[in-house]
Amino acid sequence: MSKRPARAWIAVVAVSVAACGRLSAPIGQRPLDPAAQRAAAEKLARGFAEVCLSATDALAATRALQAQGWPAFGAVWNQPGSVFYAAKPSPASPAGLFVMSDVRRAEPPMTSNITCVGHYPAEGAAAMIQAMERRWGASHDGPVSLAGSRAWTFRMVGGALTTISTSGAADGPVQAAELASLGPGEALVYFQVSYNPLLHDVASVASVWRPAS
């Protein structure tokens, strides 16, 4: 079976992370101190767990995240089938958080997606990886294009997560057969943490795919 949908998915995530990085991670930014890194990582992991996993509408997700203490989100773009909201970092809230929604109907299987991407400045991704592993267990290798990245891949049914085999992970976290097999109320969940040493930037991703209605 063609892996084109999987590669298209990972391209979307890569472009989104890069775009978010340009919003949040200027070259030469000062890394947070260890306590602030842990706080930023825990805040992001909480947002992923309590909002991004269950969200089906990006605007509603931003409002729920603001209720957790995130700054107001602004629209980077808002087009039919594709929206991107950003809560930019500030001295009071040094992590940035971005929420994107995408509906893909051009090729089967038709899917809708909510992706949350967090960024904060650090000298490594250990705090973020640890915050994620405390919630979702051991990680597996991320994409080979992101050296040292860690990832988690699950099938979600009724809010319960079941780990999906990581075989073929280098081709992308989402395989066409897994997307095609999703039934009503089911979702494919992918988390990823990576580090860009040039920007001192920790990028974390929570992406949830559901059958398009």
C-alpha positions in Angstrom: 0.0 0.0 0.0 1.2 3.5 -0.8 2.7 5.5 2.1 1.8 8.8 0.4 -0.7 9.8 3.1 1.8 9.1 5.8 4.5 11.2 4.1 2.0 14.0 3.5 1.1 13.9 7.2 4.7 14.1 8.3 5.3 16.9 5.8 2.4 18.9 7.4 3.9 18.4 10.9 7.4 19.4 9.7 6.2 22.5 8.0 4.0 23.4 11.0 6.8 22.9 13.5 9.1 25.0 11.3 6.5 27.8 11.0 6.0 27.7 14.8 9.7 27.9 15.3 10.0 31.0 13.3 7.3 32.6 15.5 8.8 31.5 18.8 12.5 30.7 18.6 14.8 33.5 17.5 18.5 32.6 17.1 20.4 33.4 20.3 17.4 33.2 22.7 18.4 32.5 26.3 17.6 29.0 27.5 15.2 28.8 30.5 16.7 27.8 33.9 16.0 24.1 34.9 13.0 24.9 37.1 11.4 27.0 34.4 12.0 24.3 31.8 10.3 21.7 34.0 7.3 24.1 34.5 7.0 24.8 30.8 7.2 21.1 30.0 4.5 20.2 32.5 2.3 23.0 31.3 2.6 21.8 27.7 2.0 18.1 28.7 -1.1 19.1 30.7 -2.5 21.0 27.7 -1.9 18.0 25.4 -3.5 15.6 27.9 -6.5 17.7 29.0 -7.3 19.6 25.8 -5.6 18.5 22.6 -6.3 14.8 22.9 -10.1 15.3 23.0 -10.5 18.5 21.0 -12.3 18.3 17.7 -12.5 22.1 17.1 -9.4 24.3 17.1 -11.0 27.5 18.3 -12.7 25.7 21.1 -9.3 24.1 22.0 -7.7 27.6 22.3 -10.4 28.7 24.7 -10.0 25.6 26.9 -6.2 26.2 26.9 -6.7 29.8 27.9 -8.7 28.5 30.8 -5.6 26.6 31.8 -3.6 29.9 31.9 -2.3 30.2 28.4 -2.2 33.7 26.8 -4.8 34.7 24.3 -4.4 33.0 20.9 -4.3 34.9 17.7 -5.1 33.6 14.2 -2.0 33.1 12.0 -4.3 31.9 9.3 -8.0 30.9 9.1 -9.0 29.3 5.8 -11.7 26.7 4.9 -10.4 23.4 6.1 -7.2 24.8 7.6 -6.7 27.0 10.7 -3.7 28.0 12.7 -3.8 29.8 16.1 -0.8 31.0 18.1 -0.2 31.9 21.8 3.2 33.5 21.5 5.8 33.3 24.3 6.3 36.2 26.7 8.4 36.9 29.9 5.4 35.8 31.9 4.7 32.7 29.8 8.0 31.6 28.1 6.5 28.7 26.3 4.7 29.2 23.0 1.7 27.0 22.0 0.1 26.7 18.6 -3.1 24.9 17.6 -3.8 23.8 14.0 -6.8 22.1 12.4 -6.7 20.4 9.0 -9.3 18.4 7.0 -7.9 16.3 4.2 -10.4 15.2 1.5 -8.2 15.1 -1.6 -7.1 11.5 -1.1 -8.4 8.6 0.9 -8.8 8.0 3.7 -10.5 11.3 4.5 -9.4 12.6 7.9 -9.7 15.5 10.2 -6.8 16.5 12.4 -6.0 18.7 15.5 -2.4 19.4 16.1 -0.9 21.3 19.1 2.8 22.3 18.9 4.7 23.7 21.9 8.1 25.5 22.0 10.3 26.7 24.7 14.1 27.6 24.9 16.4 25.2 26.6 19.7 23.4 26.3 18.1 20.1 25.7 14.8 18.3 25.5 15.1 16.1 28.6 12.5 18.0 30.7 9.9 17.7 27.9 10.6 14.0 27.2 10.3 13.2 30.9 7.0 15.1 31.3 5.6 13.2 28.3 6.9 9.8 29.5 5.3 10.3 32.9 2.0 10.6 31.2 2.3 8.2 28.2 5.1 5.8 29.0 8.3 4.9 27.2 8.9 6.7 23.8 10.2 5.3 20.6 12.6 6.8 18.0 11.2 9.8 16.2 11.7 10.6 12.5 15.2 10.1 11.2 15.1 13.6 9.8 15.0 14.9 13.5 18.1 13.4 15.1 17.5 12.4 18.7 13.8 13.0 18.6 11.4 10.9 20.6 7.8 9.9 19.7 4.7 8.0 20.9 2.1 6.5 18.7 -1.4 5.3 19.9 -4.8 4.2 18.7 -7.5 5.9 20.8 -10.9 4.3 21.4 -13.3 5.9 23.9 -10.5 8.0 25.3 -8.3 4.9 26.1 -4.8 4.8 24.4 -3.3 1.6 23.0 0.3 1.6 21.7 0.7 1.0 18.0 3.8 -0.9 16.7 6.6 1.5 15.8 7.8 -0.6 12.9 8.4 1.6 9.9 8.5 4.7 12.0 11.2 6.2 9.8 8.6 6.6 7.1 6.4 8.7 9.3 4.2 8.0 12.3 0.9 7.5 10.5 0.5 4.7 8.0 -2.3 4.7 5.4 -3.7 1.4 6.6 -4.0 2.6 10.2 -5.8 5.7 9.1 -8.1 3.7 6.8 -9.0 1.4 9.7 -10.3 4.1 12.0 -14.0 3.7 12.9 -16.5 6.1 14.5 -15.2 7.4 17.8 -11.6 6.2 17.1 -8.5 8.2 16.5 -4.8 7.9 15.8 -2.6 9.8 18.2 1.0 10.9 17.7 3.3 12.7 20.1 6.8 13.9 19.3 9.6 15.9 21.1 12.6 17.2 19.2 15.4 19.7 19.9 17.0 22.3 17.6 20.4 23.2 19.1 20.9 26.1 16.7 17.8 27.8 18.1 18.0 26.3 21.6 14.4 25.2 20.9 12.4 22.3 22.3 9.5 21.5 20.0 6.7 19.2 21.1 3.8 17.9 19.1 0.5 16.3 19.9 -1.5 15.3 16.8 -4.8 13.5 16.7 -6.4 12.2 13.5 -10.1 11.1 13.2 -12.2 9.9 10.3 -13.6 13.0 8.5 -17.4 13.4 8.9 
